């Protein structure tokens, strides 16, 4: 006896109210339905249904067994659906929100590979440093860079953690010299990134728990990270970026790390999405692709 097939037969017979209607629903015959029910009752040594020419009714034992069977079948069907969703081919459009610095500096390192791997997925990407309403804005996924995240109804998956480091262009260092200690920063042009008013400063962390604060932005303040990056490459001054953002610039020699024993704190990369249950294959594929990309970065801090 196929136990689960027999349970489905019992549920369908009771729900449909007759063997004939149940057989039509399942695409089988009246005799097959009758045989499955009889085998189930023989297996249990219990009569589940009272039937006559006019109606069917569950016995007292049948009512309890029917309730348990429905719960079991619903759990099995939910498990089947989750398994099928996991194997489905990712397809469709994913609306994604990312910070401007990711769009301008990091996108080339993971976007082409994702699009090549999943040719049936299209990305609708919005680059904005403001915190968007993921659900209200209709986004499937948001990538955020922050020290931590406030509690919310969103699912947050941490992708990476890296230091914010001080960097400058070789041309700037050639003109102004290389700072040897934190105190030397007072004589340099320190570029500020901020979106609000008030004084700007860096809280720097050094060896053996040392801390120092440096005032920044006396000559230039910017509220867009692509502009800050461009100004730094142009040799305007010293700036702070996450190590992942300027990794390729450091490798290529376009930027030089300043005061390598010091950093301006850590930033974490998070993937945010509305819910984890029944996550669409297209979204899950992008989350996993981002997780694999950032997990493989050498500048990630454990």
C-alpha positions as CSV (number, residue, x, y, z in Angstrom):
1,X,0.0,0.0,0.0
2,X,1.2,3.5,-0.8
3,X,0.5,5.1,2.5
4,X,0.5,8.7,1.4
5,X,-1.6,8.0,-1.6
6,X,-4.1,6.4,0.7
7,X,-4.1,9.4,3.0
8,X,-4.7,11.7,0.0
9,X,-7.5,9.5,-1.2
10,X,-9.2,9.6,2.3
11,X,-8.9,13.4,2.4
12,X,-10.2,13.9,-1.1
13,X,-13.1,11.5,-0.6
14,X,-14.2,13.3,2.6
15,X,-13.7,16.8,1.1
16,X,-15.5,15.9,-2.2
17,X,-18.3,14.0,-0.5
18,X,-18.3,11.0,-2.8
19,X,-16.0,8.4,-4.4
20,X,-16.9,9.6,-7.9
21,X,-16.2,13.2,-7.3
22,X,-12.9,12.4,-5.5
23,X,-11.9,10.1,-8.4
24,X,-12.5,13.0,-10.9
25,X,-10.5,15.4,-8.8
26,X,-7.5,13.1,-8.7
27,X,-7.9,11.9,-12.2
28,X,-8.5,8.2,-11.3
29,X,-11.4,5.7,-11.1
30,X,-14.1,5.0,-8.5
31,X,-12.7,1.5,-8.0
32,X,-9.2,2.8,-7.4
33,X,-10.4,5.2,-4.7
34,X,-12.4,2.4,-3.1
35,X,-9.5,0.1,-3.1
36,X,-7.1,2.6,-1.5
37,X,-9.6,3.3,1.3
38,X,-10.1,-0.4,1.9
39,X,-6.4,-1.0,2.0
40,X,-6.0,1.8,4.5
41,X,-8.8,0.5,6.7
42,X,-7.3,-3.0,6.5
43,X,-3.9,-1.6,7.5
44,X,-5.3,0.2,10.5
45,X,-7.8,-2.5,11.4
46,X,-10.3,0.4,11.9
47,X,-13.4,1.5,9.9
48,X,-12.9,5.1,8.8
49,X,-16.0,5.8,6.7
50,X,-19.6,4.7,7.0
51,X,-21.0,4.7,3.5
52,X,-24.3,3.9,2.0
53,X,-26.0,4.7,-1.3
54,X,-26.8,8.2,-0.3
55,X,-24.0,9.6,1.8
56,X,-20.6,9.2,3.4
57,X,-19.7,10.0,7.0
58,X,-16.6,9.6,9.1
59,X,-16.7,7.2,12.0
60,X,-15.6,8.4,15.4
61,X,-12.1,6.9,14.8
62,X,-12.2,8.3,11.3
63,X,-12.7,11.9,12.4
64,X,-9.6,11.9,14.5
65,X,-7.6,10.1,11.8
66,X,-8.8,12.4,9.1
67,X,-7.7,15.5,11.1
68,X,-4.2,14.0,11.7
69,X,-4.0,13.0,8.0
70,X,-4.8,16.5,6.8
71,X,-2.1,18.1,9.0
72,X,0.5,15.5,7.8
73,X,-0.4,16.0,4.1
74,X,-0.3,19.8,4.4
75,X,3.2,19.6,5.9
76,X,4.3,17.3,3.2
77,X,2.9,19.5,0.5
78,X,4.6,22.5,2.0
79,X,7.9,20.6,2.1
80,X,7.4,19.6,-1.6
81,X,6.7,23.2,-2.5
82,X,9.9,24.5,-0.8
83,X,12.0,21.8,-2.5
84,X,10.6,22.6,-5.9
85,X,11.2,26.3,-5.3
86,X,14.8,25.6,-4.4
87,X,15.3,23.7,-7.7
88,X,13.4,26.2,-9.9
89,X,15.4,28.1,-12.5
90,X,15.9,31.7,-11.4
91,X,14.0,33.9,-13.8
92,X,12.3,37.3,-13.8
93,X,13.2,40.9,-12.6
94,X,14.8,41.7,-9.3
95,X,14.5,45.2,-8.0
96,X,17.7,46.0,-6.1
97,X,18.7,49.0,-4.0
98,X,22.5,49.6,-3.4
99,X,24.6,52.5,-2.0
100,X,26.2,54.7,-4.6
101,X,29.7,53.5,-3.7
102,X,28.7,49.9,-4.5
103,X,27.1,51.0,-7.8
104,X,30.2,53.0,-8.8
105,X,33.1,51.0,-7.4
106,X,32.0,47.4,-6.6
107,X,29.4,46.5,-9.2
108,X,32.0,45.5,-11.9
109,X,33.3,42.8,-9.6
110,X,30.1,40.8,-9.1
111,X,27.5,42.0,-11.6
112,X,28.8,40.5,-14.9
113,X,29.3,37.1,-13.3
114,X,25.8,37.1,-11.9
115,X,24.2,38.1,-15.2
116,X,26.3,35.5,-17.1
117,X,25.3,32.7,-14.7
118,X,21.6,33.6,-14.6
119,X,20.6,34.7,-18.1
120,X,16.9,34.6,-17.3
121,X,17.2,37.2,-14.5
122,X,17.1,40.9,-15.1
123,X,18.2,43.5,-12.5
124,X,16.3,46.8,-11.9
125,X,19.0,48.6,-9.9
126,X,18.6,51.8,-7.9
127,X,21.7,53.5,-6.4
128,X,20.9,55.8,-3.4
129,X,22.8,56.5,-0.2
130,X,19.4,57.3,1.5
131,X,17.8,54.5,3.4
132,X,14.9,53.4,1.2
133,X,11.7,51.7,2.3
134,X,12.4,48.2,1.0
135,X,8.8,47.0,1.3
136,X,7.1,50.3,0.5
137,X,9.4,50.9,-2.4
138,X,8.8,47.6,-4.0
139,X,12.4,46.3,-3.6
140,X,13.1,42.6,-3.6
141,X,16.5,43.2,-2.0
142,X,18.7,46.0,-0.6
143,X,22.4,46.0,0.0
144,X,23.5,48.2,2.9
145,X,26.8,49.2,4.4
146,X,26.6,50.2,8.1
147,X,28.2,49.5,11.5
148,X,25.0,47.7,12.5
149,X,21.3,47.7,11.6
150,X,18.3,48.7,13.7
151,X,15.7,46.1,14.5
152,X,13.1,45.7,11.7
153,X,10.8,43.2,10.1
154,X,13.3,42.7,7.4
155,X,15.6,39.7,7.1
156,X,19.3,40.8,7.4
157,X,22.1,38.6,6.2
158,X,25.6,39.8,6.9
159,X,27.9,39.4,3.9
160,X,31.1,40.9,5.0
161,X,32.9,43.1,7.6
162,X,35.8,45.3,6.7
163,X,37.8,48.2,8.0
164,X,37.4,51.8,6.8
165,X,40.9,52.9,5.8
166,X,42.7,56.2,5.0
167,X,43.9,56.5,1.5
168,X,45.4,59.2,-0.8
169,X,46.6,59.4,-4.4
170,X,50.3,59.1,-5.1
171,X,50.2,62.7,-6.6
172,X,48.9,64.1,-3.3
173,X,51.5,62.2,-1.3
174,X,54.2,63.5,-3.6
175,X,53.1,67.1,-3.0
176,X,52.3,67.0,0.7
177,X,54.3,64.1,2.1
178,X,53.2,60.9,3.8
179,X,51.9,61.2,7.3
180,X,53.9,59.2,9.7
181,X,51.7,59.5,12.8
182,X,48.1,60.6,13.5
183,X,49.3,64.0,14.7
184,X,50.6,64.7,11.2
185,X,47.0,64.6,9.8
186,X,46.5,68.2,11.2
187,X,48.6,69.5,8.4
188,X,46.9,67.6,5.6
189,X,43.7,68.1,3.5
190,X,41.2,65.6,4.9
191,X,38.1,65.1,2.8
192,X,34.8,64.7,4.5
193,X,31.8,62.6,3.5
194,X,28.5,63.5,5.1
195,X,24.9,64.2,4.4
196,X,24.0,66.3,7.4
197,X,25.2,69.5,9.0
198,X,27.6,70.0,11.9
199,X,31.3,69.4,12.4
200,X,32.8,66.3,10.7
201,X,35.6,64.2,12.2
202,X,37.1,60.7,12.0
203,X,37.4,58.5,15.1
204,X,40.6,56.6,14.4
205,X,41.5,53.3,16.0
206,X,45.2,52.3,16.4
207,X,47.5,49.7,17.9
208,X,46.7,48.3,21.4
209,X,43.3,50.0,21.5
210,X,44.6,53.6,20.9
211,X,42.1,56.1,19.6
212,X,42.4,59.6,18.1
213,X,40.0,62.0,16.5
214,X,40.8,64.1,13.4
215,X,38.8,67.0,12.1
216,X,38.0,66.8,8.5
217,X,36.3,68.7,5.7
218,X,38.0,72.1,6.1
219,X,38.6,72.3,2.4
220,X,36.1,70.0,0.8
221,X,32.9,68.2,2.0
222,X,30.9,65.9,-0.3
223,X,27.6,64.1,0.1
224,X,28.1,61.5,-2.7
225,X,30.7,58.7,-2.4
226,X,31.4,58.6,-6.2
227,X,32.4,62.3,-6.0
228,X,34.5,61.7,-2.9
229,X,36.3,58.8,-4.8
230,X,36.9,61.0,-7.8
231,X,38.3,63.8,-5.7
232,X,40.6,61.4,-3.9
233,X,41.9,59.9,-7.2
234,X,42.5,63.5,-8.4
235,X,44.9,64.1,-5.5
236,X,42.7,66.6,-3.7
237,X,43.3,65.1,-0.3
238,X,43.1,62.1,2.1
239,X,39.8,60.3,2.4
240,X,38.3,57.3,4.2
241,X,36.7,54.3,2.4
242,X,35.9,50.8,3.2
243,X,38.8,48.5,2.3
244,X,36.6,46.6,-0.2
245,X,35.7,49.8,-2.0
246,X,39.3,50.8,-2.8
247,X,40.8,47.3,-3.0
248,X,41.4,47.5,-6.8
249,X,42.7,51.1,-6.5
250,X,45.3,50.0,-4.0
251,X,46.3,47.0,-6.1
252,X,46.7,49.2,-9.2
253,X,48.6,51.9,-7.3
254,X,46.0,54.5,-8.0
255,X,45.7,55.0,-4.2
256,X,48.1,54.5,-1.3
257,X,47.0,53.5,2.2
258,X,47.9,56.2,4.8
259,X,48.8,55.2,8.4
260,X,48.2,51.5,7.8
261,X,48.3,50.8,11.5
262,X,45.2,52.9,12.0
263,X,41.6,52.6,10.7
264,X,38.3,54.5,11.1
265,X,36.2,51.7,12.4
266,X,34.5,48.8,10.7
267,X,31.5,48.6,8.3
268,X,29.4,45.6,7.7
269,X,27.7,44.7,4.4
270,X,24.1,43.4,4.7
271,X,21.6,41.9,2.3
272,X,18.1,42.9,3.4
273,X,14.9,41.4,2.1
274,X,11.3,41.3,3.3
275,X,11.1,37.6,4.4
276,X,13.0,34.4,4.2
277,X,10.1,32.0,3.8
278,X,9.5,30.9,0.2
279,X,12.1,33.4,-1.1
280,X,11.8,33.6,-4.8
281,X,14.6,31.7,-6.7
282,X,15.7,34.8,-8.5
283,X,16.2,36.7,-5.2
284,X,17.8,33.7,-3.5
285,X,20.2,33.4,-6.4
286,X,21.3,37.0,-6.1
287,X,21.7,36.8,-2.3
288,X,23.8,33.7,-2.6
289,X,25.9,35.2,-5.4
290,X,26.6,38.3,-3.3
291,X,27.4,36.2,-0.2
292,X,29.9,34.1,-2.2
293,X,31.5,37.2,-3.7
294,X,32.0,39.1,-0.4
295,X,33.1,36.0,1.5
296,X,35.9,35.5,-1.0
297,X,37.3,39.0,-0.6
298,X,40.8,39.1,1.1
299,X,40.0,42.4,2.8
300,X,37.1,41.0,4.8
301,X,37.7,41.1,8.5
302,X,36.7,38.0,10.4
